[in-house]
Amino acid sequence: MPMPVQPNDRFSRMFEETGAHYAAGAVEQLGVYARHQPVGGVWALDYEASTLRIGEVTVHQSPLGSLGHDGSWLWAWANERTHPPGSGRLTLANWLRDFGERNQIYEFVTPRLELAEFPDLEQAARRLALLSLGALGTRGFANLPLDSGARAFVLVDDAEVPEAGFDGGALMAVLDRALSLFPYDPRLTVAGYLRRHAFETHESADGRHVYGERNGYSIAVRFTEDDLIAAVSHGARTGPQSVRAMPE
């Protein structure tokens, strides 16, 4: 399989497209993780034991990558000094590299990415981590400051962290947050989120609506002519539905 081509823009089209698909589910799951292991307090990261402790809560983690003070991102699988090749803790990182090869995602197969031109370095790194979380279906990720000035990113792959369930009342907020991070294709974001929660989806002929159905529960998302979400309705198929417009 040919290697993905370096993008002309800051992130490649395949990165943005794949991110749009996974964004809402990943944002939702990250919120659940944040409640399970809140940031703040004393923390300890142990790569050998594959653990992360923050405060009184300890979770299992796998290394993802690091953001250097110079704006460079180094994937864990390429950081042989810290994570020797063949280490069991690299299983998820290696899977992501293979995922990048299969799906032609340049960012996932390039050992070092230079993010210095991004206006917000940490935001760029968080987008890499968020897509990683979504693609792997893990329970969260953490972003930790190191003494060197770099930041370590780890994936939380701990079954003790609850898995996010569908919440119709929070749907609009989840979509709004996801689209602020991955605005590439709002329809893809909606469909990807619904499929994560086992909804059967279809799009209207005019492209103005995305619908989801699951066990008698229905969702309809209406779009403007500019491809923005105009309103979200949801509820039992035979009963009244709630309709809420997206904030201006």
Secondary structure, DSSP 8 states (H G I E B T S, - for coil): -------SSSS-HHHHHHHHHHHHHHHHHHHHHHHHS-S-S-EEEETTTTEEEETTEEEEEEEEEEE-TTSEEEEGGG-TTTS-TT-GGGHHHHHHHHHHHHHT-HHHH-SEEE-TTSS-HHHHHHHHHHHHHHHHT-SEEEEEE-TTS-EEEEEE--TTS------GGGHHHHHHHHHHH--S-HHHHHHHHHHHTT-EEEE-TTSSEEEEEETTEEEEEEE-TTS-EEEEEEEETTS--EEEE---
